[in-house]
Amino acid sequence: MKAFVWVSRIFVGVLFIISGLIKANDPVGFSYKLKEYFEVFGTEFMVPMSLSLAIFICIFEVVCGIATIFGSRMKFFSWMLLLMIVFFTFLTFYSAYFNKVTDCGCFGDAVKLTPWQSFTKDIILLIFITPIFLYRKKILPIFKVTKDNLILTVGTIATTVFTLYCLWHLPVLDFRPYKVGTNLLKAMEIPEGAKPDVYKTTLVYQKDGVKKEFTTETYPWQDSTWVWVETKNVLVEKGYQPAIHDFSLTSPDGVDQTQALLGSTKELFLLVEYNVNKADLDVQPDINKLAASLQKDSIKFIALTASLSTDIEKFRHANQTAYDFYTTDEKALQTMIRSNPGLVYIKNGVVVDMWHANDLPTYEKLKEKYLK
């Protein structure tokens, strides 16, 4: 059993460190996932705390992993491991059984797990955490107290610094479908012969005040006394889905310009402001200046948002913007770049670079590096 406890500590510790660091690499993305869980469970009052909780969980997971490997304060951390895994096992089972959250976000965008895969993963972790908890009093620190405290302190500080860096800039490692180097149009293509979604169609009809469900095969077509009520289409099997499947560029006059802009525009700058009411206004003067300089060089500069037209007009008037706002799905914009606003540079349909609001380039910098 002693050997198994050691194996469990290494396995659980490494997994928690990897999971925590992947989420710390993209704390904003993890906060979106927490927000989704809060909405599913009817705890919308916790939505404002999503980002703070995301940062805390990222750091705490890594610290738990370090403590488990080095045997630090195991009476405390073994309880934390057990409580967390029991909670997450319930969460993933609920999501899987009721099909509420299709991706748990355990490993960010790096590794996508289906709800049942997430639940299975948590069951395996529970098996390995149990002996750690049962033998917690016999697990002693590898090093003396002073060095043990130093390891935990350094681990906590390093993870905190890394998490905040990724929060105030952009993820160090980008696993999203819009990452630099992506040809957006190709990422949206569905190859010929790809498997389509499979749906089960149920027809609901009523007769003599009684409702009954039929399939297209069992419906009594010869009996015209049945009155149609509704048609239900339920997804039975998911077909091929391209990496980017919810991205489009709709112009102010309501025309889909996705193909035209990505396929024909050589140089294109996209200012992503998924919600103009939540955008960082401190950088707006710099954005206006950059947009004016690019437009003077006949380089296309547009903003992308999911905001209502009335909010867009108020924003434009208040901030004196001289560029067009195109509408796009909010989730797609939040996935595209973890900043509001954020800037994306596209050349011949390929993502060349992107910048957080804290790192927006000047026109001179762009001219020197890209616009030669």
C-alpha positions in Angstrom: 0.0 0.0 0.0 2.9 2.4 0.7 4.0 2.0 -2.9 0.5 2.7 -4.2 0.2 5.8 -2.0 3.5 7.1 -3.5 2.2 6.4 -7.0 -1.1 8.1 -6.2 0.7 11.2 -4.9 2.8 11.5 -8.0 -0.1 10.9 -10.3 -2.5 13.2 -8.5 0.1 15.9 -7.9 1.3 16.0 -11.5 -2.2 16.0 -12.9 -3.3 18.9 -10.6 -0.2 20.9 -11.5 -0.8 20.4 -15.2 -4.5 21.1 -14.9 -3.9 24.2 -12.8 -1.2 25.6 -15.1 -3.3 25.1 -18.3 -6.1 27.0 -16.7 -3.7 29.6 -15.3 -2.4 30.1 -18.9 -5.9 31.3 -19.8 -7.7 32.5 -16.6 -10.3 34.6 -18.6 -11.3 31.5 -20.6 -11.7 29.5 -17.4 -13.8 32.3 -15.9 -16.2 32.0 -18.9 -16.6 28.3 -18.1 -17.3 29.0 -14.4 -19.9 31.6 -15.6 -21.5 28.8 -17.7 -21.7 26.5 -14.7 -23.2 29.3 -12.5 -25.9 29.9 -15.0 -26.7 26.2 -15.4 -27.1 25.7 -11.6 -29.1 28.9 -11.2 -26.4 30.7 -9.1 -26.2 33.8 -11.4 -25.4 35.9 -8.3 -21.9 34.3 -8.4 -21.2 35.4 -12.1 -19.5 38.7 -11.0 -17.0 36.5 -9.0 -16.2 34.3 -12.0 -12.8 35.8 -12.8 -11.7 36.1 -9.1 -12.7 32.4 -8.5 -11.0 31.3 -11.7 -7.7 32.9 -10.6 -7.9 31.4 -7.1 -8.7 27.9 -8.4 -5.8 28.0 -10.9 -3.3 28.9 -8.2 -4.8 26.5 -5.6 -4.8 23.5 -7.9 -1.1 24.0 -8.6 -0.3 24.5 -4.9 -2.3 21.3 -4.0 -0.3 19.4 -6.6 3.0 20.6 -5.3 2.0 19.8 -1.7 0.8 16.3 -2.6 4.1 15.4 -4.4 6.3 16.8 -1.6 4.1 15.6 1.3 3.5 19.1 2.6 0.7 19.7 5.2 -1.1 16.6 4.0 -3.7 16.7 6.8 -5.0 19.9 5.3 -4.3 19.3 1.6 -5.7 15.7 1.6 -9.0 17.1 2.8 -8.9 19.7 0.1 -8.2 17.1 -2.6 -11.0 14.9 -1.4 -13.6 17.7 -1.1 -12.6 19.1 -4.5 -12.8 15.7 -6.3 -16.1 14.8 -4.7 -17.6 18.1 -5.7 -16.2 18.0 -9.3 -17.3 14.3 -9.7 -20.9 15.4 -8.8 -20.6 18.4 -11.2 -19.3 16.4 -14.1 -21.9 13.6 -13.6 -24.7 16.2 -13.5 -23.4 17.8 -16.7 -23.0 14.5 -18.4 -26.4 13.0 -17.4 -28.4 16.1 -18.1 -26.1 17.3 -21.0 -25.8 20.7 -19.4 -22.2 21.7 -20.0 -20.6 20.0 -23.0 -17.0 20.7 -21.9 -15.9 20.8 -18.3 -12.9 23.1 -19.0 -10.7 20.9 -16.8 -7.8 21.4 -19.2 -8.9 24.6 -20.9 -8.7 24.5 -24.7 -5.7 22.3 -24.7 -7.6 19.0 -24.2 -11.3 18.9 -24.9 -13.2 16.2 -22.9 -16.8 15.1 -23.4 -19.0 15.2 -20.3 -18.7 11.5 -19.7 -15.0 11.5 -20.3 -14.7 14.3 -17.6 -16.8 12.2 -15.2 -14.6 9.1 -15.9 -11.5 11.2 -15.3 -12.9 12.4 -11.9 -13.7 8.8 -10.9 -10.1 7.7 -11.7 -8.8 10.7 -9.6 -11.1 9.7 -6.8 -9.6 6.2 -6.7 -6.1 7.7 -6.5 -7.0 10.4 -4.0 -8.7 8.0 -1.6 -5.5 6.3 -0.3 -3.8 9.7 0.0 -6.6 10.8 2.3 -6.8 7.5 4.3 -3.0 7.5 4.9 -2.6 11.3 5.3 -1.3 11.0 8.8 1.5 8.8 7.7 2.6 11.0 4.8 5.6 13.1 6.0 7.3 16.0 4.2 10.2 15.1 2.0 12.2 18.1 3.3 12.4 19.9 6.6 9.9 22.5 7.6 12.0 25.5 6.4 12.6 24.1 2.9 9.1 22.7 2.7 7.6 26.2 3.4 10.0 27.7 0.9 8.8 25.3 -1.8 5.1 26.1 -1.2 5.8 29.8 -1.1 7.8 29.9 -4.3 5.2 27.7 -6.0 2.4 29.9 -4.9 4.2 33.2 -5.9 5.3 31.8 -9.3 1.9 30.5 -10.2 0.3 33.8 -9.1 2.7 35.8 -11.2 2.1 33.5 -14.2 -1.7 33.7 -13.9 -1.7 37.5 -13.6 0.7 37.8 -16.5 -1.7 35.8 -18.7 -4.6 37.8 -17.4 -3.1 41.2 -18.2 -1.7 40.2 -21.5 -2.7 37.0 -23.5 -2.2 33.3 -23.0 1.5 32.3 -23.3 0.4 29.1 -25.1 -2.6 29.5 -27.4 -4.8 26.5 -27.9 -7.7 28.3 -29.3 -8.9 27.8 -32.9 -8.1 31.5 -33.7 -4.4 31.3 -32.8 -1.7 32.9 -34.8 -1.0 31.1 -38.0 -4.7 30.0 -38.5 -6.2 30.4 -41.9 -9.7 31.4 -40.8 -11.6 30.4 -43.9 -9.9 27.0 -44.0 -10.7 26.5 -40.3 -14.4 27.0 -41.2 -14.5 24.6 -44.1 -16.4 21.3 -43.9 -14.6 18.7 -46.0 -16.5 16.8 -48.7 -18.0 13.6 -47.4 -17.8 14.7 -43.8 -20.3 13.1 -41.5 -23.4 15.3 -40.8 -25.3 15.6 -37.6 -27.9 12.9 -37.0 -31.2 14.0 -35.6 -34.2 12.1 -34.4 -37.5 13.7 -35.6 -40.6 13.3 -33.5 -44.0 14.6 -34.8 -46.5 15.6 -32.1 -50.1 15.4 -33.3 -53.4 15.8 -31.4 -56.8 14.0 -31.9 -59.8 14.2 -29.7 -57.9 16.2 -27.1 -55.1 13.6 -26.8 -51.6 14.3 -27.9 -49.4 11.6 -29.3 -45.9 11.4 -30.6 -45.0 9.7 -33.9 -42.0 9.2 -36.1 -42.1 9.8 -39.8 -42.4 6.0 -40.2 -45.2 5.5 -37.7 -47.4 8.6 -38.4 -50.8 7.5 -39.7 -50.7 9.6 -42.9 -54.0 8.1 -44.0 -55.9 9.5 -41.1 -56.4 13.3 -41.7 -58.2 13.8 -38.3 -54.9 14.1 -36.5 -53.9 17.8 -36.0 -50.2 18.8 -36.0 -48.9 20.4 -32.8 -45.2 20.5 -33.1 -42.1 18.9 -34.5 -39.2 17.9 -32.2 -35.7 17.4 -33.6 -33.2 15.9 -31.1 -29.5 15.5 -31.8 -28.7 11.8 -31.7 -25.1 11.8 -33.0 -22.8 14.7 -33.5 -21.3 14.9 -37.0 -18.1 16.7 -38.2 -17.7 20.2 -36.8 -15.0 22.5 -38.1 -12.6 24.1 -35.7 -14.4 27.5 -36.3 -18.1 27.1 -36.7 -19.8 30.1 -35.2 -17.8 33.0 -36.7 -19.2 35.5 -39.2 -18.8 39.1 -40.1 -22.1 40.9 -40.6 -21.9 44.5 -41.9 -23.8 47.4 -40.4 -26.4 47.0 -43.2 -27.0 43.3 -42.3 -25.0 41.6 -45.0 -22.7 38.7 -44.3 -19.2 39.8 -45.4 -17.2 36.9 -44.0 -16.0 35.5 -47.3 -15.5 39.0 -48.9 -13.4 40.3 -46.0 -11.3 37.2 -45.2 -11.0 36.0 -48.8 -10.3 39.3 -50.6 -8.9 41.8 -48.2 -5.1 41.5 -48.1 -4.6 43.5 -44.9 -7.3 43.5 -42.2 -7.3 44.7 -38.6 -10.1 43.5 -36.4 -10.8 45.4 -33.2 -12.6 42.9 -31.0 -15.0 44.5 -28.5 -17.5 41.7 -27.7 -19.4 44.1 -25.4 -18.9 47.8 -25.9 -20.4 48.5 -22.5 -17.6 46.5 -20.8 -14.8 47.7 -23.0 -11.7 49.3 -21.5 -12.2 53.0 -22.5 -8.7 54.1 -21.4 -7.2 52.7 -24.6 -9.8 54.2 -26.9 -7.9 57.3 -27.8 -4.9 55.2 -28.9 -7.3 52.9 -30.9 -8.8 55.9 -32.7 -5.4 57.2 -33.6 -4.2 53.8 -34.8 -7.4 53.3 -36.9 -7.1 56.7 -38.5 -3.4 56.1 -39.5 -4.3 52.6 -41.0 -7.3 53.9 -42.9 -5.2 56.7 -44.3 -3.0 54.0 -45.8 -6.1 52.3 -47.2 -5.8 49.4 -44.8 -9.1 48.0 -43.6 -9.9 48.5 -40.0 -13.2 47.4 -38.5 -14.6 46.6 -35.0 -16.4 43.4 -34.1 -19.0 43.3 -31.4 -22.1 41.4 -30.2 -23.6 44.5 -28.7 -27.0 45.9 -29.7 -27.1 48.6 -32.4 -28.3 51.2 -29.9 -25.4 50.5 -27.6 -23.0 50.7 -30.6 -24.3 54.1 -31.6 -24.0 55.4 -28.0 -20.4 54.1 -27.8 -19.4 55.5 -31.2 -20.8 58.9 -30.3 -19.2 59.0 -26.8 -15.8 57.9 -28.1 -15.8 59.5 -31.5 -15.0 56.3 -33.4 -14.5 56.6 -37.2 -14.6 52.9 -38.2 -17.4 50.5 -38.9 -18.8 48.0 -36.3 -19.6 44.6 -37.6 -21.6 42.1 -35.6 -20.4 38.6 -34.6 -21.4 36.0 -32.1 -20.3 37.0 -28.6 -18.9 33.6 -27.7 -16.9 33.5 -30.9 -15.4 36.9 -30.0 -14.6 35.9 -26.5 -12.8 32.8 -27.9 -11.0 34.8 -30.5 -9.1 37.0 -28.1 -9.1 37.2 -24.3 -9.3 41.0 -24.2 -12.1 43.6 -24.5 -10.9 45.3 -26.6 -8.3 43.3 -28.4 -6.7 43.7 -31.8 -6.2 41.0 -34.4 -4.1 41.4 -37.5 -5.1 39.2 -40.5 -3.3 39.0 -43.8 -4.7 37.1 -46.7 -7.1 35.3 -44.3 -4.4 34.2 -42.0 -4.1 35.4 -38.3 -0.6 37.1 -38.2 -0.7 38.6 -34.7 -3.0 39.7 -31.9 -2.7 42.1 -29.0 -4.3 42.6 -25.6 -5.6 46.0 -24.7 -2.5 46.5 -22.5 -0.2 45.8 -25.4 -1.7 47.6 -28.3 0.9 48.5 -30.9 1.5 52.0 -32.3 1.2 52.6 -36.0 4.9 53.1 -36.2 5.5 49.7 -34.6 3.2 48.0 -37.1 4.8 49.9 -40.0 8.2 48.7 -38.8 7.3 45.1 -38.3 4.5 44.3 -40.8 3.4 47.1 -43.0 6.6 47.6 -45.0 
